Amino acid sequence: MELRDGAVRDPHYDLKDLADLDNRLDAHIDGLGVAGNAGWEICREAMAWEDPGEI
């Protein structure tokens, strides 16, 4: 997650902010679970993109 990578180095983010970003990432992963095989297939196709944060 490109946003979180930057937040780790940014002095304006505290531990609560990082936890919020982690929770956001967890929610996206949960969404993939709900979407089932179709969601994972879309994710696999998106991983072919080479720019960070595109997925």
Residue pairs with C-beta under 8 A, 6 or more apart in sequence:
1 21
1 25
1 53
2 52
2 53
3 21
3 53
4 18
4 21
4 22
4 25
5 52
7 13
7 17
7 18
7 21
8 18
31 39
32 39
32 40
32 43
33 39
35 42
43 55
46 54
46 55
47 55
49 55
